[in-house]
Amino acid sequence: MRQRVYVLTDLVDSFEAYFAEHRGCAALAAAIVEAEQRDAAWAVAWMVCGGCGVRWERHLKLHA
């Protein structure tokens, strides 16, 4: 469980660094989700800013 918290904290911290630069952009779309693919759990964060053309995405594997 601790490892999961560290992974999610790392993901949110890196997401916040990019998100803060575009917080006021009207064309911003972003999310942080947990997903499963082939019995593996992942934490995924993404951000797209249509006005600036910035795209950012990060995937971190969550261990059971």
PLY file of the C-alpha trace (Angstrom):
ply
format ascii 1.0
element vertex 64
property float x
property float y
property float z
element edge 63
property int vertex1
property int vertex2
end_header
0.00 0.00 0.00
2.84 2.41 0.79
4.37 1.97 -2.64
1.04 2.88 -4.22
0.90 6.11 -2.19
4.44 7.04 -3.27
3.66 6.38 -6.93
0.45 8.43 -6.83
2.17 11.27 -4.96
4.97 11.34 -7.53
2.45 11.39 -10.36
0.39 14.20 -8.83
3.50 16.28 -8.10
4.77 16.04 -11.68
1.25 16.70 -13.02
0.93 19.82 -10.86
4.16 21.27 -12.26
2.73 21.25 -15.81
-0.84 22.05 -14.79
0.20 25.19 -12.87
1.62 26.74 -16.06
-1.70 26.33 -17.90
-4.25 26.73 -15.09
-5.75 29.85 -16.71
-5.97 28.44 -20.25
-9.55 28.12 -21.49
-8.74 25.13 -23.73
-7.17 22.96 -21.00
-8.24 19.34 -20.56
-6.57 17.13 -17.95
-7.11 14.09 -15.75
-5.48 11.60 -13.41
-6.91 8.09 -13.50
-6.16 4.54 -12.48
-6.46 1.94 -15.23
-5.92 -1.78 -15.71
-4.46 -3.42 -18.76
-3.74 -7.15 -18.95
-3.97 -7.57 -15.17
-1.54 -4.70 -14.52
-2.65 -1.57 -12.67
-1.46 1.84 -13.87
-1.74 5.41 -12.67
-2.06 7.71 -15.66
-1.97 11.50 -15.79
-2.47 13.55 -18.94
-2.94 17.14 -19.97
-3.70 18.77 -23.32
-3.86 22.51 -23.85
-5.51 23.25 -27.19
-4.65 26.95 -27.00
-0.92 26.42 -26.42
-0.51 23.06 -28.16
1.09 21.51 -25.07
0.64 17.78 -24.49
1.88 15.92 -21.45
1.31 12.33 -20.37
2.83 10.04 -17.77
2.13 6.38 -16.91
3.35 4.72 -13.71
2.82 1.06 -12.88
1.08 0.34 -9.58
2.32 -2.77 -7.83
-0.15 -4.97 -5.99
0 1
1 2
2 3
3 4
4 5
5 6
6 7
7 8
8 9
9 10
10 11
11 12
12 13
13 14
14 15
15 16
16 17
17 18
18 19
19 20
20 21
21 22
22 23
23 24
24 25
25 26
26 27
27 28
28 29
29 30
30 31
31 32
32 33
33 34
34 35
35 36
36 37
37 38
38 39
39 40
40 41
41 42
42 43
43 44
44 45
45 46
46 47
47 48
48 49
49 50
50 51
51 52
52 53
53 54
54 55
55 56
56 57
57 58
58 59
59 60
60 61
61 62
62 63
